[in-house]
Amino acid sequence: MRLVLSDIRMQASMWLWTFLCAVVGAACSAGSVIAMFTAVSTARAAGDARMVSASIALGGNIVFFTVLAAVGIVASTVGLTLTTQRRDHALWAILGIPRNRIRFILRTELVVLGAAAGALAVPLAPLVASTALAQWTTTGLDLHGATAGFQLWHVGASVLSGVVPCLLGGWGVTRRAAKTPEMRAFRDLSDPPARPGVTRSVLALCLLAGVVGMWIPGLGLELEGGIEQRTAFAFAGDLFLICLLLLMGPWVLTPLMRFWTALVPSRGVAWHLAVQSCRTRAARSVATVLPFALSLSFVGLFMVMGNVMPGSTAGLDDVLVVLGWVFVVSWVGGLAVIALVGRERTRDSAIVTVAGARPGVVTRSTIYEGVIYAGTAIVFGAIAIAVTSATIAVGAEISVVRVLDGLPWATLGVLAGVTLVTTCLALALQAARVSRTVAARALRS
């Protein structure tokens, strides 16, 4: 335990942004769970069976999407943080620490960090729950004055929401860190090739089975529930498909980024440097794109569904009731990943500067990286909207043109613009800091 705490202190600057993601993810996840159980218990006490069902239906969806986003974002940042420390782990092996001990130390670090994040989320979770209950009231739910007061089980929910994503994200990375040959860890400057692993493969097969299992009745069968039931099955299949694509991010987002950047005719040096940097640092690129791709694709899916289902709307306010905390977790995760790899980006910029690049070229290439990250997320979101519009249109037995025509394109355009501005602004701030760094000092550190 002494070595665990000492290593966390030594790597505090690296863990800081991952820790921030874990705190936000734990607060949003635990807060959503608290809000759902509070609403259900209040409705039961009032004897309102209809409101119990409504609270379970709405709260269950919010909990599912929020927990899913938190696990994905935190797991992504944990994996990236441990990958950047692979040389330190190789040094441990050289010094004689057994590999199974290295794996145990790293997983204990994740438990400690997750528990600390969950502890910090304890006072934040009731605030999230109160905000969620207020949102639900505005949608027309009569929650009988439900309030999210502190209860002892909130501590367990918060700590569990902090520990589980950290362990899920770091489980495979810790195993690889303990197995990577020492000289390969010191020699390879590029990211190691991504491997599916047993857990990811099993999850991917389960999600693929979900896609097929939902699409068959949703797209090809006549059901007793009619068009609404077919549309619901098509929606569920699309949801499984998006989760599957995000789970396989290294094999989906990286080729997508390579494809659309290859179509850009620019021959500028800064653009070329940005493209090569994003391709070489594949793990960094996927971790940066993933939060924004997740939020844009989920918003697109819900807007398509809201546009098709009778009595529903595709407005942003309605979508935020379900996906509001997903937005919070995703945006914090995206900015945290950009800040997390700041040291690595500073060293890359120093190498380019020493090679003779002018400061303006380095600055533009850094900002272009933000364009590439945002562009990849936007293209992924557009593909998700196209696929979900086609499948849900088949399920609802209406034309795809009608579905696309009813979407709030202005709102979707604003969301894409916010994504672009967010990534470019965050990287512009890093470029300004890098421009004040002495290249020789950055290479020595």
JOFEN-V135844 format. One record per backbone hydrogen bond with DSSP energy under -0.5 kcal/mol. CO is the residue of the C=O (numbers start at 1). NH is the residue of the N-H. If there is no record, write none. Layout:
co: [CO:CO]
nh: [NH:NH]
//
This chain:
co: [1:2:3:4:5:6:7:9:11:11:12:14:15:16:17:18:19:20:21:22:23:24:25:26:27:28:29:30:31:32:33:34:35:36:37:38:39:40:41:42:43:44:47:48:49:50:51:52:53:54:55:56:57:58:59:60:61:62:63:64:65:66:67:68:69:70:71:72:73:74:75:76:77:78:79:80:81:82:83:85:85:86:87:88:89:90:91:92:93:98:99:100:101:102:103:104:105:106:107:108:109:110:111:112:113:114:115:116:117:118:119:121:122:123:124:125:126:127:128:129:130:131:132:133:134:135:136:136:137:141:143:147:151:152:152:153:154:155:156:157:158:159:159:160:162:163:164:165:166:167:170:171:172:173:174:175:176:176:181:182:183:184:196:197:198:199:200:201:202:203:204:205:206:207:208:209:210:211:212:213:214:215:215:216:217:221:223:225:225:226:227:228:229:230:231:232:233:234:235:236:237:238:239:240:241:242:243:244:246:248:248:249:249:249:252:253:254:255:256:257:258:259:261:268:269:270:271:272:273:274:275:276:277:280:280:281:282:283:284:285:286:287:288:289:290:291:292:293:294:295:296:297:298:299:300:301:302:303:304:305:305:309:315:316:317:318:319:319:320:323:324:325:326:327:328:329:330:331:332:333:334:335:336:337:339:341:342:343:344:345:346:347:348:349:350:351:352:353:358:358:359:360:361:362:363:364:365:366:367:368:369:370:371:372:373:374:375:376:377:378:379:380:381:382:383:384:385:386:387:388:389:390:391:392:393:393:394:399:400:401:402:404:407:408:409:410:411:412:413:414:415:416:417:418:419:420:421:422:423:424:425:426:427:428:429:430:431:432:433:434:438:439:440:441]
nh: [5:6:7:8:9:10:11:12:14:15:16:18:19:20:21:22:23:24:25:26:27:28:29:30:31:32:33:34:35:36:37:38:39:40:41:42:43:44:45:46:48:47:49:52:53:54:55:56:57:58:59:60:61:62:63:64:65:66:67:68:69:70:71:72:73:74:75:76:77:78:79:80:81:82:83:84:85:85:86:88:89:90:91:92:93:94:95:97:96:102:103:104:105:106:107:108:109:110:111:112:113:114:115:116:117:118:119:120:121:122:122:125:126:127:128:129:130:131:132:133:134:135:136:137:138:139:139:141:140:143:146:149:154:155:156:157:158:159:160:161:162:162:163:164:166:167:168:169:170:171:174:175:176:177:178:179:179:180:185:186:187:188:200:201:202:203:204:205:206:207:208:209:210:211:212:213:214:215:216:217:218:219:220:220:221:223:226:228:229:230:231:232:233:234:235:236:237:238:239:240:241:242:243:244:245:246:247:248:249:251:252:252:253:254:256:257:258:259:260:261:262:263:264:272:273:274:275:276:277:278:279:280:281:191:282:285:286:287:288:289:290:291:292:293:294:295:296:297:298:299:300:301:302:303:304:305:306:307:308:308:309:312:319:320:321:322:322:323:324:327:328:329:330:331:332:333:334:335:336:337:338:339:340:341:342:345:346:347:348:349:350:351:352:353:354:355:357:356:361:362:363:364:365:366:367:368:369:370:371:372:373:374:375:376:377:378:379:380:381:382:383:384:385:386:387:388:389:390:391:392:393:394:395:396:397:398:397:403:404:405:406:407:409:412:413:414:415:416:417:418:419:420:421:422:423:424:425:426:427:428:429:430:431:432:433:434:435:436:436:437:442:443:444:445]
//
